[in-house]
Amino acid sequence: MNAVEFEHVSKSYPVYAKPAGRLWELLTPGKRSFHRDFQALRDVSFSVRRGEVFCIVGENGSGKSTALQIIAGILQPSSGRVQVSGRVAALLELGAGFNHEFTGRDNVYLNGSIMGLSKAELDKRFADIEDFAEIGAFIDQPLKTYSSGMVVRLAFAVAIHLDPEILIVDEALAVGDTYFRNRCMRKIHEMRGRGVTIVFVSHSSADIQAIGDRVLWLQHGRAVALGDAGDVLPRYLAAMSDKEGHYVPPPAAPAKTVNSIPNIDSRHGNGRTEIFGVAVLNEYEEPVHLMMPGTRTVVRIAFKAKQAVSGLTAGFLMRNHLGIDFAETSTAREGKSLIAMHAGETCTVDFELDLPEFYPGAFSFSPWIAEAAQVCDWQICDWIDNAITVQMGRGESQVYGCLHIPCRIEIPDPALLETKLA
């Protein structure tokens, strides 16, 4: 049995031109309508398999939150059938389900009791909830004294420690700081590994790409597409970019030139070619502000020939937060040759990186272009120190030293290992 079943679900809300219209309908039932119906969902059907991460995307007002509230049991559909199998914990709009006059501690026990947990069960879990929320003495202060980020911390901590079989997460995580959002995403990964079903709404394509199994795209209350995240998400992003008049091609399309350099600490070279753009992007052509281990990242360098040149190579140097040279690569090192260029011609080079697990920290990229003067001798045409800096996020496990080295372990005698562990 699936965790969630939506069959031809529609949800409408009455919209009144004037507040008095609602009263007149109550006083004269069935005689005259003073409202029009707003269709938040229109004949939407989907299922969520047990243990998967099911993501819903769409513009504001497309029906995403309405669908989540129906799954959580807060709303009832106007038509259609909904079946939810399992204990549900929901992190919906900011502070939903909390009493802002109560303290954080009181709200923990209030939410737990609504979920069917006894006081004794909540007593056992309270320390873990308090530790994860990290709001200190504010746990005993009224919620009305909290910042929005502190409310999210407490709400998420409560939701994940109530042993849900289905976790519903709306866009509330967007309010949290980077540190806490990373902790939340790691926790979602952990819960996913334990088989918890997760229904996730976010405007962050990077988050959806990182954790999503399947994606439902809603538009004006209707289902536009439903399928694997790798198929639906690029289509959605392309449609949104096209709507803004700045179409961004999907990953298979030719590289798009970048036209800006975020930072220049220093610059040198003979000037025969000049770098005019550098960016760190994800596979959907979006600028990356937080690199995550195991994801594909593109370092894009765009340059222009000031004179006729040949035998060029492009590359970049990666430095850590201490300014220590960390890694370097180039087209020549990767066995790629650049064609000769005439004055005025431009070129864009993409370096596609499969990021290993680095330690969390800031890493800068210093792009360069060089020209072969003679065998084994290169002359720098343009070099920009620390043109762009990106933070590396924390992976699922602790990294000791600089990085985790991918490895494969073989045990000659598995029976002996099992005996030792038993």
N, C-alpha and C positions, 0 to 999 in steps of 0.2 A: 504494500500500500504506500502511495506517495505521501509526503508530509503535508502538502497543500494541493488542493484541487480547485481550480476556478473553471466553471462551465457556463459560458454565455452570460457573464456577469455584467450588469449595468447598474450605475448609481447616479441618481439625479437629486438635485437640491432645489427647493422652491426659492425663487428670487422675487422679492416684492419691490415695486417701484416706490412705495411709501410704507413706513412702519404700521400705519393704520390698516393696511391691507390684510395683514395677518389677523388682526382683531375682527374685521368684517367677515372673514372666512369662518372664524370660530362662531360668530353670532348667527351666521346664515349658512349652515353647512349644506353643501350640495347645490346651492342655488346659483352662485356665481363665483368664478375664480378671479382672484386679484393678483395672481402671480404667474410667472413663466418658469418653466423647468430648465435648469442648467444641467447638462449631462456631463458629469465628471468622468464616468467610465461608460463605454458603449460596446456591449457585446464582446467582452474580453474573456478569452479562454487560455489557460496555461496550467501546467502542473509543475510542482517542485519536488524533485526526487529526494529521498532521505540522504543526508550527508553531503549534499552539494551546496555550493555557494551560488545563489541565484540573484542576479543583479537586475535592477530596473533603471533604465535611463530615459531621459526625455526633458524637454524644456519645462520651465516653471509653469504650472497650471495644466500639465499634460495628464494628471491623474495618478502620479506615482504615490504620493502620500495617502490618497484615498484608498488605493489598493492595499497599502501596508496596514491602514487602520481597519480595513475589512478583515485581513488575515489575523490581526490582533484581537478582533472581536469588539472593537470600539464602535464600529459602524456595521450596519446590516445592509446588504445589497438591495436595490430596488427590484431587481429581477435576477434570475439565474441561481446557480447552486454553488455554495462554497463549503468545502470540507477541510478542516485542519486537524491533523492527528499528532498530538504531542503537546507537552507543556511549552507555552510560549512566553518568552521574555522580550519586551519591546523597548527600544530606545528611539522614541519618536521625536517630535519637535521639542525644543529646549524646555526642560522642566515639566514635561507632560507627566501627569500622575503624581506629582509632588505637591505638597502643601507648603507654600512659602512662609507661612507663619510658624511652622514646625521646625525643629532643629534638624540637622543632617541625620543624627542618630535616630530621631523619631521617624523620619522619612524612610530610613532603612527598614525599620520594623513594620511600618505601615505597608510598604511595597511587598515585603516578604509575606505578610499575613494575607494580602490580596492574592498572592501566588499560592497560598495554601500551606505555607510553612509555619510550624509551631514556634513559639518563643524560644524553646530549648534548641531547635535547629538553627534559628537565627543567632542565638548566643554563640554557637560553635563557629559560625561563618563570619561574625561581625569583625573580628580582628583582621581577617583576610581582606574584607571589603574596605576597611579603614586604611590598611597598608597600600592597597592598590590605588585608592582615590588620592592619597597624598595631599590632604587638605589640612592636616595638623589640627590645631585647636578649634578650627571652624566646624568640626564635626558636631560640636555642642552649641553652635550658634544658629539662629534662625536662617532659613534658606534665603530670605529677602536681603541678607547682608552679603550673599555670595556674588562673585563675578560670574559671568556667563560660562567662562571656562571651568570654574569650580563646580558649577551645577552639572556640566557634562561629565566631569571626572567622577562625581558621586553617582550619577545616573548609570554610567557605563559599568562602574564597579559593582553596583547592585545587580544589574542585568546579568552579568557574566557569572556571578557567584550564586545564582539561584538554581543552578543545574538545569538550564532550559534544554529542551530537545529541539526547539526552534528559536533562533535568535533573530529578531528583526531590528535592523539598524537604518534609521533615516539619515538625513544630512546633518544631524546634530554634531557629528565628529568634526565637521569643518570649522566649528567654533574653537576647538581645542588647540593648544600650542603644539609645535612640531614634536617636542619630546613626548608628550602624552599621546599624540596621534600615532607615533611609531609604536609605543607600547600597546595601544589598542589594536593596531594591525597585527602585531605579533601574537596577541592573545586570540584574535580571530583565526589566524593560521593554526594556532594550537587547538582551538575548539573544532576547527575543520578536521584536523587530524584525528580527533576523538569521535568523529562521526556526527557532530552537531550540524543540523540544517541551518543555513544562514541566508536570510533574504536581506539584500543590501541595496540601498539607494544612495547614490553619490554623483556629484558633478565632476569628480576627479577620475579621469580616464586611467591615470596611472594606478590608482587603487583598484579599480575594476579589472584592469589588465593583470594586476598582481594576484588577485584572489578569486576572480570570477570564473565559474565553469560555464554558465550560460547567461545570456542577456536577453531581456525583454525590452523592446523599444516602444514607448508609448508616445502618441502625438494626438493632441486634442481628444484624449480619452479613448483612442482606438489603438489596437496593437498593430504597429507597422511591420515589425520583424521579431522573430524569436529563434534563437539558435546559439551556437557556440560563441563565446566571447570574441574569439579571433575573427569571426565572420561578421557579427552584427556591429561591434563597436567601431571598426573603421568606417562602415557605411554611415553610422550615426554621426561621427565626427566630420566626415566629408560633407554630409548634408548641412550640418550646422555652420561649417566654414563657408559653404556655397551660399547659404542664406545671408551671411554677413557680406557677401560680395568678395570674399578672399578665399577662393577655393584652395584647399590643401589636398594634394593628391594622396591616395592611399600608399602604403609602403612600397608597392611594386613599381610606382611611377618614378620617372627620373628625378634626380635630386633638385631641390629648389634652392636657389642662391640666397645666402644671408648677406645683409648689407650693413651690419653694425659690428663694432668691437666694444664689448662692455667695459673693458679696462685696459689701460696701457701704463705699466710701471716704468718700462724703458723699452727702447726700440733701436735696432741697428741693422745694417746691411748695405749692399752696394746700390740698392734702389732699382735694379733692372726689372724686378717684379715687385708688386706691392700687395700685401694682404688687405682686403677691405671688409672682410666679414668672418666671424667665427661664432659658433654656437654649439651647445651640447643639447641634443634632442632625444626624445624617445622615438619608438618606431612609428608613431602617429604624427610625427613632425611637430611635436609640442616641445617648448623649452623645458629642460629638466632642472628643477631646483633641489631635488633630493634623489640621488642615485641609490638604488636598492640592489643588494647582491643578487646575482642570478638573473638580472634583467638585461635586455639588449639596449645599448646606448650608442648613439651616433655622435661623433665629433666631426663637425662640418667646417671646412676651411675654404674660403673663396678668395681668389687673388686675380690680379690683372697684370699683364705684361706691359711694361713701360717701353721696352725695346724688344727687338727680335731675340728670342732665347731658345735654347734647346738643352736637352739633357737635364731637365728639372726633376727635383724630388721635393715632395711636401711631407711634413711630419709635425709632431708635437711632442713636447716634454711635459710630463705630469709631475707636479711637486706636492708634497704633503704640507700640513699646516705649519710645520717648522721651517719650511723653505728648502727642505732636502729633496734633491732630484729622486723621484720615486720610480718612474718608468718612462720609456720613450719608444716611439715607433715611427716609421716613415713608409712612403710608397716604395722606396728602393728596398728597404728591409723586407717588405712583404712581397717583393718580386713583381711590382707593378711599375711600368715605364710611362712617363708622361710625354705626350707628343710635343714637337716644337711649336712655339707660339709666336705669332706676329705681334707687333706693337698694337696695343688697344684691345687685344683678345682677352677674354676672361675664362676662368676654369674653376670648377667646384669639386672638391674631393671629400668623400665621406669615409670616415674610419668607423666601421661597425665593431663595437666591443661587446663581448659577453663578459660581464663584470664578475670577477670572483668575489669572495667574501673578504673585503678589506675591513680594517678596524674603523669605527665611526670617526669621522673627522672631515675637515675641509681639504679639498684637493683643487689645485689650480692647473690650468692648461695653457702652455706657452707654444703657440703655433709658429712654424717657420717654413720658408721656402729657400731652397739652395739650388745652385747650378753647378754642373760638373765642369771644373776648369781643366782637369786632366785625370788620368786614371788614379783612383783612390784619393782624389782631392776635390773638395767641395768649397764653393764660395757662397756665403750666406747672402741672399738677395734681400730678405726681410725676416726679422725675428722680433716677436712681441712678447715681452715677459708678463706672465700672469694675466693673460687676456680675459680669462673667465674663470670663476671659482664656483665649485659646486660641492654641496655637503653630501657625504656618504652616510646613508642610513644604516641602522643596526639590523643585522640579519636575525635569523631565528635562534642562533646559538652564539655564545661568547667567542670572540676572536682574540687570541693571545698573540702578541707580537704585531707584525704588520698585516698578515693575511692568513687565511686558512687555505692550505694547499689541498686541492682535490686529490683524493686517493681512493684506492680500492683495497679492501681487506679480505684476505683469504685465510681460513683456518684449516690447517692440514687434517686435523682430527676434530670435527664438530662435536662428536660425542664427548670428548675430553672437556671441551669448553662448557658444554651443558652441565657436566658433572661438577665443574668448578663453580658455576653460577648457582647451582642448586644447593 
